[in-house]
Structures are given as C-alpha cells and as structure tokens.
Amino acid sequence: MYARVWDSFYINNVITIITPLFIIILHIHFCNYNTYCSYSYNILNPITFNIA
C-alpha cells in the first residue's frame, strides 16, 4: 500500500516537472519555423523564468 502511494506521488512529481519542460522544448522547436514566435515568446518568457 505504501509503495503504491509513493509510486503515484513520484509519477505526479515527474509529470509536474516534465510538462513545463516539454512545453518549452516544443515551443523552442516550433519557434525556429514560425514567425508568430515573437508574440508567443513574450507570453512564455515570464513562465519560463518562474520555472527556472
């Protein structure tokens, strides 16, 4: 029972950490091909700095 609770806690932490990283990586990736990037970057920039 304890292991099951710990597993779900660990998985939730991993999802919480990876999701913003995944969004940032996707954003940087699409940024290279997208002229719309400068607008969305202004929105994502404060979020990125809050994470880091």
Backbone as CSV, one residue per row, in Angstrom:
resi,resn,N_x,N_y,N_z,CA_x,CA_y,CA_z,C_x,C_y,C_z
1,MET,0.840,-1.200,0.000,0.000,0.000,0.000,0.877,1.254,0.000
2,TYR,1.889,1.235,0.858,2.785,2.391,0.926,3.511,2.598,-0.397
3,ALA,3.959,1.506,-0.995,4.668,1.594,-2.275,3.751,2.167,-3.347
4,ARG,2.487,1.790,-3.312,1.543,2.272,-4.320,1.344,3.782,-4.181
5,VAL,1.219,4.263,-2.952,1.070,5.702,-2.710,2.331,6.431,-3.159
6,TRP,3.495,5.873,-2.832,4.760,6.504,-3.212,4.902,6.565,-4.725
7,ASP,4.507,5.478,-5.408,4.586,5.449,-6.870,3.735,6.553,-7.483
8,SER,2.518,6.715,-7.009,1.640,7.742,-7.577,2.192,9.134,-7.270
9,PHE,2.772,9.301,-6.090,3.378,10.585,-5.725,4.560,10.887,-6.634
10,TYR,5.381,9.880,-6.880,6.556,10.053,-7.742,6.138,10.368,-9.169
11,ILE,5.131,9.655,-9.674,4.653,9.877,-11.041,4.088,11.290,-11.179
12,ASN,3.350,11.743,-10.171,2.794,13.099,-10.212,3.898,14.144,-10.246
13,ASN,4.965,13.924,-9.469,6.090,14.862,-9.479,6.763,14.888,-10.836
14,VAL,6.967,13.723,-11.420,7.621,13.638,-12.726,6.789,14.370,-13.775
15,ILE,5.470,14.166,-13.741,4.589,14.839,-14.698,4.658,16.356,-14.492
16,THR,4.664,16.780,-13.230,4.715,18.211,-12.926,6.004,18.839,-13.435
17,ILE,7.107,18.098,-13.358,8.403,18.629,-13.802,8.526,18.571,-15.319
18,ILE,8.095,17.456,-15.918,8.326,17.234,-17.348,7.394,18.082,-18.214
19,THR,6.160,18.291,-17.771,5.191,19.002,-18.597,5.670,20.401,-19.005
20,PRO,6.142,21.247,-18.069,6.650,22.559,-18.493,7.862,22.440,-19.407
21,LEU,8.756,21.494,-19.103,9.933,21.290,-19.954,9.510,20.902,-21.355
22,PHE,8.518,20.011,-21.441,8.018,19.557,-22.734,7.432,20.725,-23.518
23,ILE,6.682,21.584,-22.824,6.089,22.755,-23.474,7.188,23.688,-23.977
24,ILE,8.215,23.903,-23.154,9.312,24.800,-23.544,10.061,24.228,-24.738
25,ILE,10.339,22.913,-24.702,11.065,22.273,-25.808,10.253,22.376,-27.098
26,LEU,8.958,22.088,-27.012,8.093,22.210,-28.185,8.088,23.646,-28.690
27,HIS,8.009,24.586,-27.751,7.955,25.996,-28.125,9.229,26.404,-28.860
28,ILE,10.380,26.003,-28.322,11.658,26.338,-28.962,11.739,25.680,-30.334
29,HIS,11.247,24.448,-30.432,11.300,23.714,-31.697,10.475,24.425,-32.768
30,PHE,9.233,24.770,-32.432,8.362,25.426,-33.410,8.792,26.867,-33.655
31,CYS,9.489,27.440,-32.695,9.973,28.813,-32.791,10.861,28.984,-34.020
32,ASN,11.624,27.952,-34.342,12.582,28.042,-35.438,11.887,28.159,-36.791
33,TYR,10.629,27.716,-36.858,9.939,27.681,-38.151,8.759,28.636,-38.201
34,ASN,8.592,29.444,-37.139,7.347,30.188,-37.013,7.628,31.670,-36.774
35,THR,7.068,32.534,-37.613,7.242,33.970,-37.426,6.327,34.496,-36.321
36,TYR,5.328,33.700,-35.943,4.412,34.063,-34.863,5.094,33.959,-33.497
37,CYS,6.303,33.415,-33.503,7.024,33.095,-32.278,7.225,34.297,-31.371
38,SER,7.543,35.453,-31.928,7.896,36.602,-31.101,6.744,36.989,-30.171
39,TYR,5.517,36.793,-30.646,4.355,37.117,-29.815,4.188,36.105,-28.688
40,SER,4.240,34.814,-29.022,4.040,33.786,-28.009,5.220,33.747,-27.047
41,TYR,6.412,34.106,-27.514,7.589,34.100,-26.647,7.444,35.124,-25.528
42,ASN,6.815,36.257,-25.822,6.611,37.273,-24.794,5.693,36.765,-23.688
43,ILE,4.783,35.856,-24.022,3.891,35.275,-23.020,4.612,34.180,-22.239
44,LEU,5.366,33.337,-22.957,6.015,32.198,-22.311,7.245,32.599,-21.508
45,ASN,7.872,33.707,-21.847,9.123,34.078,-21.204,9.019,34.204,-19.679
46,PRO,8.052,34.939,-19.133,7.943,35.028,-17.672,7.686,33.667,-17.042
47,ILE,6.902,32.821,-17.711,6.623,31.485,-17.189,7.918,30.682,-17.123
48,THR,8.726,30.778,-18.170,9.985,30.044,-18.211,10.902,30.486,-17.081
49,PHE,10.977,31.775,-16.834,11.848,32.272,-15.777,11.314,31.889,-14.396
50,ASN,10.003,31.789,-14.247,9.439,31.365,-12.971,9.797,29.922,-12.666
51,ILE,9.843,29.080,-13.716,10.206,27.677,-13.523,11.682,27.574,-13.154
52,ALA,12.521,28.331,-13.854,13.970,28.273,-13.619,14.344,29.146,-12.419
